[in-house]
Every structure is written in C-alpha cells, then in structure tokens.
Amino acid sequence: MLQLDRVTKTYTGRSVPVHALQAVSLQTQEGDYVAVMGPSGSGKSTLLTVLGAMNPPSQGTGTIDDIDIYSLTTERQADFRHEYV
C-alpha cells in the first residue's frame, strides 16, 4: 500500500518560491493502477520523484508497505528504490 499525507514540495532559491505540490494526499492498495495526468508544470514529475524518495517533500509524510520512506537514510532509500520502485 502507498500512502501520501499532505505532501508539499516547494522549490526555493529563486526570487519567488515555486509550489510544485500543495498538500497532496493519496492512498492506493496492492494491485491498483494509477495514472498521473495534468498540464505541463502541474507537478507530475515532482510527484513521481517524491514517491521514489529521490526528492524529499518540504512537508508531509509518505509510506509504502508501512515504511516511512522519508525517514530512511540516503543509503536505505537507494535500497528501497531497488526493492519497490
């Protein structure tokens, strides 16, 4: 099972912060198929990199099979991607 709870991703470093994801919540069960659709710049790629633990969220939590993917060390995140993604 995959679960995101109020995940936000804001990119800073420019004169204006970019809010790529704003309080995204999502829950899927084993066997579910999910399509991510939207216009250019709507946060699709950011969502997928956040789900793959390659890009940590600014806020919120994410679990896959009851593993808190954002609390893992960088090395364990790589192991996680190898096993789950």
C-alpha positions as CSV (number, residue, x, y, z in Angstrom):
1,M,0.0,0.0,0.0
2,L,1.2,3.5,-0.8
3,Q,0.0,6.5,1.2
4,L,0.9,10.2,1.0
5,D,-0.5,12.5,3.6
6,R,-0.5,16.3,2.9
7,V,2.8,16.2,0.9
8,T,4.0,19.6,-0.2
9,K,7.1,20.4,-2.3
10,T,8.3,24.0,-2.6
11,Y,11.4,24.8,-4.6
12,T,13.3,27.8,-3.2
13,G,16.5,29.6,-4.3
14,R,14.9,31.8,-6.9
15,S,13.3,35.2,-6.2
16,V,9.9,33.6,-6.0
17,P,9.3,30.1,-4.4
18,V,7.7,27.5,-6.7
19,H,5.0,25.4,-5.1
20,A,5.2,22.2,-7.2
21,L,2.9,20.1,-4.8
22,Q,0.5,21.5,-2.3
23,A,-0.9,19.2,0.4
24,V,-1.3,16.1,-1.9
25,S,-2.9,13.1,-0.2
26,L,-3.1,9.8,-1.9
27,Q,-3.8,6.2,-0.9
28,T,-3.5,3.1,-3.1
29,Q,-3.9,-0.6,-2.4
30,E,-1.9,-3.5,-3.8
31,G,-3.0,-4.2,-7.4
32,D,-4.3,-0.6,-8.0
33,Y,-3.3,1.2,-11.3
34,V,-2.8,4.9,-11.1
35,A,-2.4,7.4,-13.9
36,V,-0.8,10.8,-13.3
37,M,-2.1,13.3,-15.7
38,G,-2.1,17.1,-16.0
39,P,-0.7,20.0,-18.0
40,S,2.9,20.9,-18.2
41,G,4.2,22.3,-14.9
42,S,1.4,20.8,-12.8
43,G,3.8,18.7,-10.6
44,K,3.6,15.3,-12.2
45,S,7.4,14.7,-12.4
46,T,7.9,16.2,-8.9
47,L,5.2,13.8,-7.5
48,L,7.0,10.8,-9.0
49,T,10.4,11.8,-7.7
50,V,8.9,12.4,-4.3
51,L,7.3,9.0,-4.4
52,G,10.6,7.4,-5.4
53,A,12.4,9.1,-2.4
54,M,14.7,10.9,-4.8
55,N,13.3,14.3,-3.9
56,P,12.2,14.8,-0.3
57,P,9.0,16.7,0.3
58,S,9.0,20.1,2.1
59,Q,6.2,18.8,4.3
60,G,4.0,15.8,4.7
61,T,4.5,12.0,5.1
62,G,4.8,9.1,2.8
63,T,4.7,5.4,3.4
64,I,4.9,2.3,1.2
65,D,4.1,-1.0,2.8
66,D,4.3,0.8,6.2
67,I,7.8,2.0,5.6
68,D,8.2,5.8,6.2
69,I,10.2,6.5,3.1
70,Y,11.3,10.0,4.1
71,S,12.8,8.9,7.4
72,L,15.2,6.5,5.7
73,T,18.9,7.3,5.3
74,T,20.1,8.0,1.8
75,E,21.6,4.6,1.5
76,R,18.4,2.9,2.7
77,Q,16.4,5.0,0.3
78,A,18.5,3.6,-2.6
79,D,17.8,0.1,-1.3
80,F,14.1,1.0,-1.1
81,R,14.1,2.1,-4.7
82,H,15.8,-1.1,-5.8
83,E,13.2,-3.2,-4.0
84,Y,10.0,-1.2,-4.5
85,V,10.4,1.1,-7.4
